[in-house]
Amino acid sequence: MVQDLLPLSSLVPATELDHSSADPNPILSKQHVSVIGLGAWGSTLARLAEKCGHTVTGWSRSQDKPLATAVGHASVIVSALPIKGVRRIAEQIAALPLPAGTILISATKGLELGTTMTAAEIWQAVLPQVPVVVLSGPNLSAEIAQGLPAATVVGGDPHLTARVQAILGGSSFRIYTNSDRAGVELGGVLKNVMAIACGVSDGLNLGVNARSALITRGLVEMIRVGTHWGGQTATFYGLSGLGDLLATCTSPLSRNYQVGWGLAQGKSIDQVLNQVVGTPEGVNTAPILAAYAAHQGLEVPITQEICALLSGQRTPAQAIAGLVDRPFKPEH
């Protein structure tokens, strides 16, 4: 059983997640998995690890339990923290003795203010002795918690990603591997901004054609930035790029989509954030991404319009009009 894990009753009864189609994976021996951050996604990952037969310990900032208790015996640490909390927790873990061979799976999709570092980059910088891989994909936690089928990708060293595949993979949660850790992580980070834009478009009832155009051009923008940042083009056409983009740009389960939808209804950003459960990382990512792109001379029109919208410089309708009124250009 998951030790000291917050209940998933707010998402779905645990019995629904423990359906028979996802048997424990026999490829890997029993592991001690520690999940840091018990929001919807972290809790779901904890249940997946438990379902695969591993001993799982959960920890969140709301608990009184010492962090050392959660990670002291962990062979695998899964971080599902918001980006704002990653560095502080990483520094605390760096001061603790960890078992030899411990690996860290980062499932955070955001950029750190001030450093423009991704979560995996922060973990690797603070814990250089601990190998880090990234888990990312079209993974709406509420659906996975119900036992609905999903696929994801883990990016990093091939030996480590194969290990993660065996730890968390099952018949209802299919895990692919990719050696392009940067691309896998950036796909999950950059798509959040595009999801806000699609939420605005749908909230204004602009239709499927408009949303399809935003998704397509959003992918171009993601590739333009992501490859400059070190990712490989092909990765952005995979699960962590296009796959995650499609899921978060079309589903009201997506927190970032909810932000765009709420803004389109005339609500202020503060009102929207008070109503969204969890952290819509795209709100924090957009201005960081825009600043990075400006410094590097990269064209990011969707990101720029979303930044103007979030800062109150534009209304939702003006932001969309700013994209529609851009000069004609070749597609490629």
NUTOR-198162 format. One record per residue (C-alpha): residue in three letters; x, y, z; chain. Coordinates in steps of 0.5 Angstrom, whole numbers, always signed. Each point is the difference from the previous one (the first is absolute). Layout:
NUTOR-198162
+------+-------+-------+-------+------+
| code |     u |     v |     w | unit |
+------+-------+-------+-------+------+
|  ALA |     X |     Y |     Z |    A |
...
+------+-------+-------+-------+------+
end
This chain:
NUTOR-198162
+------+-------+-------+-------+------+
| code |     u |     v |     w | unit |
+------+-------+-------+-------+------+
|  MET |    +0 |    +0 |    +0 |    A |
|  VAL |    +2 |    +7 |    -1 |    A |
|  GLN |    +3 |    +3 |    +7 |    A |
|  ASP |    -2 |    +6 |    +2 |    A |
|  LEU |    -3 |    +2 |    -6 |    A |
|  LEU |    -6 |    +5 |    -1 |    A |
|  PRO |    -6 |    -3 |    -2 |    A |
|  LEU |    -3 |    +0 |    -7 |    A |
|  SER |    -7 |    +1 |    +2 |    A |
|  SER |    +0 |    +7 |    -4 |    A |
|  LEU |    +2 |    -3 |    -6 |    A |
|  VAL |    -3 |    -7 |    +0 |    A |
|  PRO |    -1 |    -6 |    +5 |    A |
|  ALA |    +7 |    -4 |    +0 |    A |
|  THR |    -4 |    -7 |    -2 |    A |
|  GLU |    -1 |    +3 |    -7 |    A |
|  LEU |    +7 |    +1 |    -1 |    A |
|  ASP |    +2 |    -7 |    +2 |    A |
|  HIS |    -4 |    -3 |    -6 |    A |
|  SER |    +3 |    -7 |    -2 |    A |
|  SER |    +2 |    +2 |    -7 |    A |
|  ALA |    +6 |    +3 |    +3 |    A |
|  ASP |    +4 |    -5 |    +3 |    A |
|  PRO |    +7 |    +1 |    +4 |    A |
|  ASN |    +5 |    +0 |    -4 |    A |
|  PRO |    +5 |    -6 |    +0 |    A |
|  ILE |    +6 |    +3 |    -3 |    A |
|  LEU |    +3 |    +3 |    +6 |    A |
|  SER |    +0 |    -2 |    +7 |    A |
|  LYS |    -4 |    +4 |    +6 |    A |
|  GLN |    +3 |    +7 |    +0 |    A |
|  HIS |    -1 |    +5 |    +6 |    A |
|  VAL |    -3 |    +6 |    -4 |    A |
|  SER |    -1 |    +7 |    +4 |    A |
|  VAL |    -5 |    +5 |    -4 |    A |
|  ILE |    +2 |    +7 |    +2 |    A |
|  GLY |    -6 |    +5 |    -1 |    A |
|  LEU |    -7 |    -3 |    +1 |    A |
|  GLY |    -5 |    +4 |    -4 |    A |
|  ALA |    -4 |    -4 |    -6 |    A |
|  TRP |    +6 |    -2 |    -4 |    A |
|  GLY |    +4 |    -2 |    +6 |    A |
|  SER |    -5 |    -4 |    +3 |    A |
|  THR |    -2 |    -3 |    -6 |    A |
|  LEU |    +8 |    -2 |    -2 |    A |
|  ALA |    +0 |    -3 |    +7 |    A |
|  ARG |    -6 |    -4 |    -1 |    A |
|  LEU |    +3 |    -3 |    -6 |    A |
|  ALA |    +6 |    -2 |    +3 |    A |
|  GLU |    -3 |    -3 |    +6 |    A |
|  LYS |    -5 |    -4 |    -5 |    A |
|  CYS |    +7 |    -3 |    -4 |    A |
|  GLY |    +2 |    -3 |    +7 |    A |
|  HIS |    +5 |    +5 |    +3 |    A |
|  THR |    +0 |    +3 |    +7 |    A |
|  VAL |    -2 |    +7 |    -1 |    A |
|  THR |    +1 |    +6 |    +5 |    A |
|  GLY |    -3 |    +7 |    -1 |    A |
|  TRP |    +2 |    +7 |    +2 |    A |
|  SER |    -3 |    +7 |    -1 |    A |
|  ARG |    +1 |    +6 |    +3 |    A |
|  SER |    -7 |    +0 |    +4 |    A |
|  GLN |    +3 |    -6 |    +4 |    A |
|  ASP |    +3 |    +0 |    +7 |    A |
|  LYS |    +5 |    -6 |    -2 |    A |
|  PRO |    +7 |    +2 |    -1 |    A |
|  LEU |    +2 |    +0 |    -7 |    A |
|  ALA |    +6 |    -5 |    +2 |    A |
|  THR |    -5 |    -5 |    +2 |    A |
|  ALA |    -3 |    +0 |    -7 |    A |
|  VAL |    +6 |    -1 |    -4 |    A |
|  GLY |    +5 |    -3 |    +5 |    A |
|  HIS |    -1 |    -7 |    -3 |    A |
|  ALA |    -2 |    +2 |    -7 |    A |
|  SER |    +3 |    -4 |    -6 |    A |
|  VAL |    -4 |    +5 |    -4 |    A |
|  ILE |    -3 |    +7 |    +1 |    A |
|  VAL |    -5 |    +3 |    -4 |    A |
|  SER |    -1 |    +7 |    +0 |    A |
|  ALA |    -7 |    +3 |    -2 |    A |
|  LEU |    +1 |    +7 |    +4 |    A |
|  PRO |    -2 |    +7 |    -3 |    A |
|  ILE |    +7 |    +3 |    -3 |    A |
|  LYS |    +0 |    +5 |    +5 |    A |
|  GLY |    +1 |    -5 |    +5 |    A |
|  VAL |    +5 |    -4 |    -3 |    A |
|  ARG |    +6 |    +3 |    +2 |    A |
|  ARG |    -1 |    +1 |    +7 |    A |
|  ILE |    -2 |    -8 |    +1 |    A |
|  ALA |    +6 |    -2 |    -5 |    A |
|  GLU |    +5 |    +4 |    +5 |    A |
|  GLN |    -4 |    -3 |    +6 |    A |
|  ILE |    +1 |    -7 |    -3 |    A |
|  ALA |    +7 |    +1 |    -2 |    A |
|  ALA |    +2 |    +1 |    +7 |    A |
|  LEU |    -3 |    -7 |    +2 |    A |
|  PRO |    +4 |    -7 |    -1 |    A |
|  LEU |    -3 |    -4 |    -6 |    A |
|  PRO |    +1 |    -7 |    -2 |    A |
|  ALA |    +5 |    -2 |    -5 |    A |
|  GLY |    -3 |    +0 |    -7 |    A |
|  THR |    -6 |    +4 |    +2 |    A |
|  ILE |    -3 |    +3 |    -7 |    A |
|  LEU |    -5 |    +6 |    +0 |    A |
|  ILE |    -6 |    +1 |    -5 |    A |
|  SER |    -2 |    +7 |    -1 |    A |
|  ALA |    -7 |    +1 |    -2 |    A |
|  THR |    -1 |    +8 |    +1 |    A |
|  LYS |    -1 |    +4 |    -6 |    A |
|  GLY |    +2 |    +7 |    +1 |    A |
|  LEU |    +6 |    +5 |    +0 |    A |
|  GLU |    +3 |    +3 |    +6 |    A |
|  LEU |    +0 |    +8 |    +0 |    A |
|  GLY |    +6 |    +3 |    +0 |    A |
|  THR |    +4 |    -6 |    -3 |    A |
|  THR |    -4 |    -2 |    -5 |    A |
|  MET |    +2 |    -7 |    +2 |    A |
|  THR |    -5 |    -6 |    -1 |    A |
|  ALA |    -1 |    -5 |    +6 |    A |
|  ALA |    +5 |    -5 |    -2 |    A |
|  GLU |    +5 |    +5 |    -1 |    A |
|  ILE |    -1 |    +2 |    +7 |    A |
|  TRP |    +0 |    -7 |    +3 |    A |
|  GLN |    +6 |    -1 |    -4 |    A |
|  ALA |    +4 |    +6 |    +2 |    A |
|  VAL |    -2 |    -1 |    +7 |    A |
|  LEU |    +1 |    -8 |    +1 |    A |
|  PRO |    +6 |    -1 |    -5 |    A |
|  GLN |    +1 |    -7 |    +2 |    A |
|  VAL |    -8 |    -2 |    -1 |    A |
|  PRO |    -1 |    -2 |    -7 |    A |
|  VAL |    -7 |    +4 |    -3 |    A |
|  VAL |    -5 |    -2 |    -5 |    A |
|  VAL |    -6 |    +3 |    -2 |    A |
|  LEU |    -7 |    -2 |    +0 |    A |
|  SER |    -5 |    +3 |    -5 |    A |
|  GLY |    -6 |    -1 |    -5 |    A |
|  PRO |    -7 |    +1 |    -1 |    A |
|  ASN |    -2 |    -2 |    +7 |    A |
|  LEU |    -6 |    +3 |    +3 |    A |
|  SER |    +0 |    -3 |    +7 |    A |
|  ALA |    -7 |    +0 |    +1 |    A |
|  GLU |    -1 |    -5 |    -6 |    A |
|  ILE |    +6 |    -4 |    +2 |    A |
|  ALA |    -3 |    +0 |    +8 |    A |
|  GLN |    -6 |    -4 |    -3 |    A |
|  GLY |    +4 |    -5 |    -4 |    A |
|  LEU |    -1 |    +3 |    -7 |    A |
|  PRO |    +6 |    -2 |    -5 |    A |
|  ALA |    +5 |    +5 |    -1 |    A |
|  ALA |    +7 |    +0 |    -2 |    A |
|  THR |    +6 |    +4 |    +2 |    A |
|  VAL |    +8 |    +1 |    -2 |    A |
|  VAL |    +6 |    +0 |    +5 |    A |
|  GLY |    +6 |    +4 |    -2 |    A |
|  GLY |    +7 |    -1 |    +1 |    A |
|  ASP |    +6 |    -5 |    +1 |    A |
|  PRO |    -3 |    -7 |    -4 |    A |
|  HIS |    +2 |    -4 |    +6 |    A |
|  LEU |    -4 |    +4 |    +5 |    A |
|  THR |    -6 |    +1 |    -4 |    A |
|  ALA |    -1 |    -7 |    -1 |    A |
|  ARG |    +0 |    -1 |    +7 |    A |
|  VAL |    -5 |    +5 |    +1 |    A |
|  GLN |    -4 |    -4 |    -6 |    A |
|  ALA |    +0 |    -6 |    +5 |    A |
|  ILE |    -2 |    +4 |    +6 |    A |
|  LEU |    -6 |    +4 |    -2 |    A |
|  GLY |    -2 |    -3 |    -6 |    A |
|  GLY |    -6 |    -5 |    -1 |    A |
|  SER |    -5 |    -2 |    -5 |    A |
|  SER |    -4 |    +7 |    +1 |    A |
|  PHE |    +6 |    +4 |    +1 |    A |
|  ARG |    +4 |    -1 |    -6 |    A |
|  ILE |    +7 |    +3 |    +1 |    A |
|  TYR |    +5 |    +2 |    -6 |    A |
|  THR |    +7 |    +2 |    +1 |    A |
|  ASN |    +4 |    +5 |    -4 |    A |
|  SER |    +7 |    +2 |    +1 |    A |
|  ASP |    -1 |    +7 |    -1 |    A |
|  ARG |    -2 |    +3 |    +7 |    A |
|  ALA |    +0 |    +7 |    -2 |    A |
|  GLY |    -5 |    -1 |    -5 |    A |
|  VAL |    -4 |    -4 |    +4 |    A |
|  GLU |    +0 |    +5 |    +6 |    A |
|  LEU |    -1 |    +6 |    -5 |    A |
|  GLY |    -6 |    -3 |    -4 |    A |
|  GLY |    -4 |    +0 |    +7 |    A |
|  VAL |    +3 |    +7 |    +2 |    A |
|  LEU |    -2 |    +4 |    -6 |    A |
|  LYS |    -7 |    -3 |    -2 |    A |
|  ASN |    -3 |    +3 |    +6 |    A |
|  VAL |    +0 |    +7 |    -3 |    A |
|  MET |    -3 |    -3 |    -6 |    A |
|  ALA |    -5 |    -3 |    +4 |    A |
|  ILE |    -2 |    +7 |    +3 |    A |
|  ALA |    -1 |    +2 |    -7 |    A |
|  CYS |    -5 |    -5 |    -2 |    A |
|  GLY |    -4 |    +1 |    +7 |    A |
|  VAL |    -1 |    +7 |    -2 |    A |
|  SER |    -2 |    -2 |    -7 |    A |
|  ASP |    -5 |    -5 |    +2 |    A |
|  GLY |    -2 |    +5 |    +5 |    A |
|  LEU |    -2 |    +5 |    -5 |    A |
|  ASN |    -3 |    -6 |    -4 |    A |
|  LEU |    +5 |    +2 |    -6 |    A |
|  GLY |    -1 |    -8 |    -3 |    A |
|  VAL |    +4 |    -6 |    -1 |    A |
|  ASN |    +3 |    +3 |    -6 |    A |
|  ALA |    +3 |    +6 |    +4 |    A |
|  ARG |    +2 |    -5 |    +6 |    A |
|  SER |    +3 |    -5 |    -6 |    A |
|  ALA |    +4 |    +6 |    -2 |    A |
|  LEU |    +3 |    +2 |    +7 |    A |
|  ILE |    +2 |    -7 |    +1 |    A |
|  THR |    +4 |    -1 |    -7 |    A |
|  ARG |    +3 |    +7 |    +1 |    A |
|  GLY |    +1 |    -1 |    +7 |    A |
|  LEU |    +4 |    -6 |    -1 |    A |
|  VAL |    +4 |    +4 |    -5 |    A |
|  GLU |    +2 |    +5 |    +5 |    A |
|  MET |    +2 |    -6 |    +5 |    A |
|  ILE |    +4 |    -3 |    -5 |    A |
|  ARG |    +4 |    +7 |    -1 |    A |
|  VAL |    +1 |    +1 |    +7 |    A |
|  GLY |    +1 |    -7 |    +2 |    A |
|  THR |    +6 |    -2 |    -5 |    A |
|  HIS |    +3 |    +6 |    +1 |    A |
|  TRP |    +0 |    -2 |    +8 |    A |
|  GLY |    +3 |    -6 |    -2 |    A |
|  GLY |    -5 |    -5 |    -2 |    A |
|  GLN |    -1 |    -4 |    -6 |    A |
|  THR |    -5 |    +1 |    -5 |    A |
|  ALA |    -3 |    -7 |    +0 |    A |
|  THR |    -1 |    +0 |    +7 |    A |
|  PHE |    -6 |    +6 |    +0 |    A |
|  TYR |    -4 |    -4 |    -5 |    A |
|  GLY |    +0 |    -6 |    +5 |    A |
|  LEU |    -4 |    -1 |    +6 |    A |
|  SER |    +3 |    +6 |    +5 |    A |
|  GLY |    -1 |    +5 |    -6 |    A |
|  LEU |    -5 |    -1 |    -5 |    A |
|  GLY |    -4 |    -5 |    +5 |    A |
|  ASP |    +0 |    +4 |    +6 |    A |
|  LEU |    -2 |    +6 |    -4 |    A |
|  LEU |    -6 |    -3 |    -3 |    A |
|  ALA |    -2 |    -3 |    +7 |    A |
|  THR |    +1 |    +7 |    +3 |    A |
|  CYS |    -3 |    +4 |    -5 |    A |
|  THR |    -6 |    -3 |    -1 |    A |
|  SER |    -3 |    -3 |    +7 |    A |
|  PRO |    -3 |    +4 |    +5 |    A |
|  LEU |    +4 |    -4 |    +5 |    A |
|  SER |    +6 |    +4 |    -2 |    A |
|  ARG |    +2 |    +5 |    +6 |    A |
|  ASN |    +3 |    +4 |    -6 |    A |
|  TYR |    -6 |    +0 |    -4 |    A |
|  GLN |    -4 |    +2 |    +6 |    A |
|  VAL |    +4 |    +6 |    +1 |    A |
|  GLY |    -2 |    +2 |    -8 |    A |
|  TRP |    -7 |    -2 |    +1 |    A |
|  GLY |    -1 |    +4 |    +6 |    A |
|  LEU |    +4 |    +6 |    -3 |    A |
|  ALA |    -5 |    +0 |    -6 |    A |
|  GLN |    -6 |    +0 |    +5 |    A |
|  GLY |    +2 |    +7 |    +2 |    A |
|  LYS |    +3 |    -2 |    +7 |    A |
|  SER |    +7 |    +3 |    +2 |    A |
|  ILE |    +6 |    -4 |    +1 |    A |
|  ASP |    -1 |    +0 |    +7 |    A |
|  GLN |    -7 |    -3 |    +0 |    A |
|  VAL |    +2 |    -5 |    -5 |    A |
|  LEU |    +6 |    -3 |    +4 |    A |
|  ASN |    -4 |    +0 |    +7 |    A |
|  GLN |    -5 |    -5 |    -4 |    A |
|  VAL |    +5 |    -4 |    -3 |    A |
|  VAL |    +2 |    -6 |    +4 |    A |
|  GLY |    +8 |    -1 |    +0 |    A |
|  THR |    +5 |    +4 |    -4 |    A |
|  PRO |    -1 |    +2 |    -7 |    A |
|  GLU |    +7 |    +0 |    -2 |    A |
|  GLY |    -1 |    +4 |    -6 |    A |
|  VAL |    -1 |    +6 |    +4 |    A |
|  ASN |    +7 |    +1 |    +3 |    A |
|  THR |    +3 |    -3 |    -7 |    A |
|  ALA |    -3 |    +5 |    -5 |    A |
|  PRO |    +4 |    +6 |    +3 |    A |
|  ILE |    +6 |    -4 |    +1 |    A |
|  LEU |    +0 |    -3 |    -7 |    A |
|  ALA |    -1 |    +7 |    -3 |    A |
|  ALA |    +6 |    +3 |    +3 |    A |
|  TYR |    +4 |    -6 |    -2 |    A |
|  ALA |    -2 |    +0 |    -7 |    A |
|  ALA |    +1 |    +8 |    -1 |    A |
|  HIS |    +7 |    -1 |    +3 |    A |
|  GLN |    +1 |    -5 |    -5 |    A |
|  GLY |    -3 |    +3 |    -6 |    A |
|  LEU |    -6 |    -5 |    -1 |    A |
|  GLU |    -7 |    +1 |    -2 |    A |
|  VAL |    -5 |    -2 |    +4 |    A |
|  PRO |    -6 |    +4 |    -1 |    A |
|  ILE |    -5 |    -5 |    +3 |    A |
|  THR |    +4 |    +1 |    +7 |    A |
|  GLN |    +0 |    +7 |    -1 |    A |
|  GLU |    -7 |    +1 |    -1 |    A |
|  ILE |    -1 |    -4 |    +6 |    A |
|  CYS |    +4 |    +4 |    +4 |    A |
|  ALA |    -3 |    +6 |    -1 |    A |
|  LEU |    -7 |    -3 |    +1 |    A |
|  LEU |    +3 |    -3 |    +7 |    A |
|  SER |    +3 |    +7 |    +2 |    A |
|  GLY |    -7 |    +4 |    -2 |    A |
|  GLN |    +3 |    +3 |    -6 |    A |
|  ARG |    -5 |    -3 |    -4 |    A |
|  THR |    -7 |    -3 |    +0 |    A |
|  PRO |    -1 |    -7 |    -2 |    A |
|  ALA |    -3 |    +2 |    -7 |    A |
|  GLN |    +6 |    +5 |    -1 |    A |
|  ALA |    +5 |    -5 |    +1 |    A |
|  ILE |    -3 |    -5 |    -5 |    A |
|  ALA |    -1 |    +6 |    -5 |    A |
|  GLY |    +7 |    +1 |    +1 |    A |
|  LEU |    +2 |    -7 |    -3 |    A |
|  VAL |    -5 |    +1 |    -5 |    A |
|  ASP |    +2 |    +7 |    -3 |    A |
|  ARG |    +8 |    -3 |    +0 |    A |
|  PRO |    +3 |    +1 |    -7 |    A |
|  PHE |    -1 |    -5 |    -5 |    A |
|  LYS |    +6 |    -5 |    -1 |    A |
|  PRO |    +2 |    -7 |    -3 |    A |
|  GLU |    -2 |    -6 |    +5 |    A |
|  HIS |    +7 |    -2 |    +0 |    A |
+------+-------+-------+-------+------+
end
